[in-house]
Amino acid sequence: MQLTFLGTRGEIPLCSYEHRRHSALLIETGNARIMIDCGTDWLDALDPIAPDVILLTHAHADHAAGLAQGAPCPVYATQETISRLSRFPVNDWRLLEHRHAVKLGKARFEAFPLQHSINAPAVGFRVSEAGQHVFYSPTSLPSAIRRMRSSASPSISATAPPRNAPCCASAAPC
């Protein structure tokens, strides 16, 4: 399982070398490319990433508005998120239920509810493959999830983009 952090910036206008794009994580497992979250910065920018599947943590713009013109692949989300994004022309919505694992590629993805927003309930994902577990959260973790996450054995390696890489959605380097 390979993890690549594509973006770590929230819904703020400021962009820096460390926080270039809205939150997004690419997980490559087997021959599958799974993208978690797709914020506004990713609108019209998914072709180079070529995700096979997109999973959404919640319906805030910095995590989902990159799908405002549709998606090139199936999109998994909770019923709350699908309802809030029903205006998006996504052709293949797939329902995620809390604590029910979905196998994508060689990994299993299990959604856990998080305390984040009344208007956009969020989930985090426990990703499991071959005895390895990683927990991804788009927000701070409540104590129950912290305890569950402590049983995971994260194996995350991320490389920062080159200093001359485009910053945010613009072509200007940071």
Secondary structure, 3 states (H helix, E strand, C coil): CEEEEEECECCCCCCCCCCCCECEEEEEECCEEEEECCCHHHCCCCCCCCCCEEECCCCCHHHHHHHCCCCCCCEEECHHHHHHCCCCCCCCEEECCECCCEEECCEEEEEEEECCCCCCCEEEEEEEECCEEEEECCCCCCHHHHHHHHCCCCCCCCCCCCCCCECCCCCCEC
